[in-house]
């Protein structure tokens, strides 16, 4: 059984703020998949999530390097982009399961390779709103357990503040 939560975002700043709030509920070993079309806001989400974990400095897309690592409050933030990989074996060769043992992983385009990733904690799907260039809808999905229910509960106050 799983839960799902849809949250509107009217700007990149709101997307970053939501991501930073979600980061506060992350735990070492979590693998978070970021899904969405080109330009949907996956890297923007990653920037906010990284900030929420205390990453200092710029967070950029790992499209050409495939994986970037940043020291953070939970050990390491592993930020991967598997858009250019064609086979599940190539994803497995990145060693994300081993890298996330001492941190958290964000995997852009990971929805196409979930079998090659460690168990996925959350999937964040970002879709562009048809009426607005800046508007987005973030759909957060996760498994039902005590820790993940706490994520949903934690989002309430943050969303009301907007």
Backbone torsions as a table, in degrees:
resi	resn	phi	psi	omega
1	UNK	NA	146.4	-178.7
2	UNK	-139.5	166.4	176.4
3	UNK	-116.4	161.5	-179.6
4	UNK	-145.6	140.4	-179.9
5	UNK	-138.2	128.0	178.6
6	UNK	-105.4	131.6	-177.7
7	UNK	-133.0	125.8	176.2
8	UNK	-78.4	150.6	175.4
9	UNK	-137.0	124.3	-176.1
10	UNK	-92.5	-5.0	-176.9
11	UNK	-161.2	164.0	174.8
12	UNK	-59.4	-34.6	179.5
13	UNK	-63.6	-40.7	177.6
14	UNK	-66.5	-37.9	177.4
15	UNK	-62.7	-44.9	178.1
16	UNK	-62.4	-40.4	-179.4
17	UNK	-65.3	-42.9	177.5
18	UNK	-62.5	-43.9	179.6
19	UNK	-62.3	-41.4	178.7
20	UNK	-62.7	-37.9	178.4
21	UNK	-66.7	-42.4	177.0
22	UNK	-63.0	-34.6	180.0
23	UNK	-60.2	-30.8	-179.6
24	UNK	-65.4	-17.2	178.8
25	UNK	-100.4	1.2	-178.9
26	UNK	-76.8	154.4	179.0
27	UNK	-131.6	152.9	176.2
28	UNK	-53.7	137.2	-179.3
29	UNK	96.6	-9.4	179.8
30	UNK	-70.1	139.1	172.8
31	UNK	-118.4	120.7	-177.5
32	UNK	-116.2	122.5	-179.8
33	UNK	-92.8	132.8	175.5
34	UNK	-109.7	119.5	-178.1
35	UNK	-119.8	149.6	177.2
36	UNK	155.8	163.7	-178.7
37	UNK	-71.1	171.8	175.5
38	UNK	-56.6	131.8	178.1
39	UNK	77.8	9.5	-177.7
40	UNK	-71.4	-29.8	-179.4
41	UNK	125.3	20.5	-179.1
42	UNK	-63.4	-45.9	179.8
43	UNK	-69.7	-35.1	175.3
44	UNK	-59.9	-44.6	176.2
45	UNK	-59.7	-45.7	-179.4
46	UNK	-59.6	-38.1	178.8
47	UNK	-62.1	-45.5	179.0
48	UNK	-66.6	-40.4	179.1
49	UNK	-62.3	-45.1	178.8
50	UNK	-60.9	-44.8	178.0
51	UNK	-58.9	-41.9	178.9
52	UNK	-63.2	-23.6	177.2
53	UNK	-94.9	5.3	176.9
54	UNK	85.7	15.5	177.8
55	UNK	-68.2	132.0	178.1
56	UNK	-102.4	147.2	178.5
57	UNK	89.7	177.0	-175.9
58	UNK	-72.2	146.6	173.4
59	UNK	-116.9	117.4	-176.6
60	UNK	-118.5	163.4	-179.0
61	UNK	-64.3	133.8	177.0
62	UNK	-90.9	29.2	-175.1
63	UNK	-53.6	-44.1	-175.9
64	UNK	-95.3	-23.3	177.1
65	UNK	-92.5	-13.5	-179.1
66	UNK	74.2	-44.4	-178.3
67	UNK	-139.4	133.7	170.6
68	UNK	-123.9	146.6	178.0
69	UNK	-123.9	139.5	-179.8
70	UNK	-131.2	133.1	172.5
71	UNK	-64.3	139.5	-178.8
72	UNK	-150.0	179.4	-177.6
73	UNK	-61.1	-23.6	-179.5
74	UNK	-102.5	14.9	-177.5
75	UNK	112.2	-93.3	178.5
76	UNK	-128.0	139.4	166.9
77	UNK	-98.1	119.7	177.6
78	UNK	-100.2	117.7	-178.6
79	UNK	-114.7	112.1	-176.4
80	UNK	-118.1	151.3	174.8
81	UNK	-132.3	113.9	-175.1
82	UNK	-106.5	19.8	-178.6
83	UNK	-54.7	-40.5	-173.7
84	UNK	-86.2	-2.0	-178.8
85	UNK	-88.2	140.9	-175.2
86	UNK	-101.9	-22.2	-172.5
87	UNK	-128.7	149.5	177.2
88	UNK	-59.9	-33.5	179.1
89	UNK	-61.7	-35.9	177.8
90	UNK	-65.8	-38.3	177.1
91	UNK	-65.7	-44.9	178.8
92	UNK	-60.9	-36.6	179.7
93	UNK	-64.5	-20.8	177.5
94	UNK	-66.3	-22.8	177.6
95	UNK	71.6	32.3	-177.6
96	UNK	-60.1	-38.4	179.4
97	UNK	-58.9	-39.6	178.9
98	UNK	-74.4	-39.8	-178.9
99	UNK	-65.3	-33.6	-175.0
100	UNK	-81.4	-5.9	177.8
101	UNK	-57.2	-29.8	-178.8
102	UNK	-120.2	43.4	179.5
103	UNK	169.0	-153.2	-176.7
104	UNK	-129.4	145.9	178.4
105	UNK	-118.8	135.8	168.1
106	UNK	-111.1	124.6	-176.8
107	UNK	-121.7	105.1	176.3
108	UNK	-72.1	137.8	-177.3
109	UNK	67.1	15.0	-177.6
110	UNK	-65.9	-17.2	-179.9
111	UNK	-61.8	-22.5	179.3
112	UNK	-86.8	-4.7	-175.1
113	UNK	-136.4	25.9	-177.1
114	UNK	-55.6	-32.7	178.4
115	UNK	-62.5	-25.0	-178.0
116	UNK	-91.9	-4.0	-179.9
117	UNK	-98.6	162.0	172.2
118	UNK	-61.6	169.0	178.3
119	UNK	-50.3	131.2	-176.9
120	UNK	-83.4	128.1	-179.5
121	UNK	-80.0	-52.5	178.7
122	UNK	-134.6	154.3	167.1
123	UNK	-120.0	127.4	177.5
124	UNK	-111.1	113.1	177.6
125	UNK	-104.2	124.8	-178.2
126	UNK	-111.7	122.3	178.5
127	UNK	-121.3	141.5	177.4
128	UNK	-78.0	141.1	173.8
129	UNK	-79.4	138.7	-177.4
130	UNK	-65.0	-32.6	-174.7
131	UNK	-83.7	-19.0	-171.6
132	UNK	-135.6	138.2	176.0
133	UNK	-68.2	-36.6	-177.9
134	UNK	-87.7	-20.3	-175.4
135	UNK	-72.6	137.9	179.6
136	UNK	-140.8	158.1	168.4
137	UNK	-122.9	127.9	177.2
138	UNK	-105.3	125.7	175.9
139	UNK	-110.9	118.7	-178.8
140	UNK	-103.4	126.7	178.6
141	UNK	-124.6	142.1	177.4
142	UNK	-158.0	174.4	177.5
143	UNK	-80.5	150.0	176.9
144	UNK	-82.6	112.9	168.0
145	UNK	-156.8	172.2	-173.8
146	UNK	-57.0	-44.0	-176.7
147	UNK	-65.5	-42.8	-177.5
148	UNK	-74.2	-31.7	173.6
149	UNK	-62.4	-33.8	178.2
150	UNK	-64.3	-31.7	177.2
151	UNK	-62.2	-46.5	-179.7
152	UNK	-62.1	-44.9	-179.8
153	UNK	-62.9	-37.4	-177.9
154	UNK	-69.3	-27.4	-179.5
155	UNK	-70.4	-27.4	-177.6
156	UNK	-51.0	-59.4	-178.8
157	UNK	-61.5	-36.1	-179.4
158	UNK	-66.1	-37.9	-179.3
159	UNK	-74.9	-35.4	177.6
160	UNK	-64.5	-32.0	-178.8
161	UNK	-65.5	-23.2	179.4
162	UNK	-74.3	NA	NA
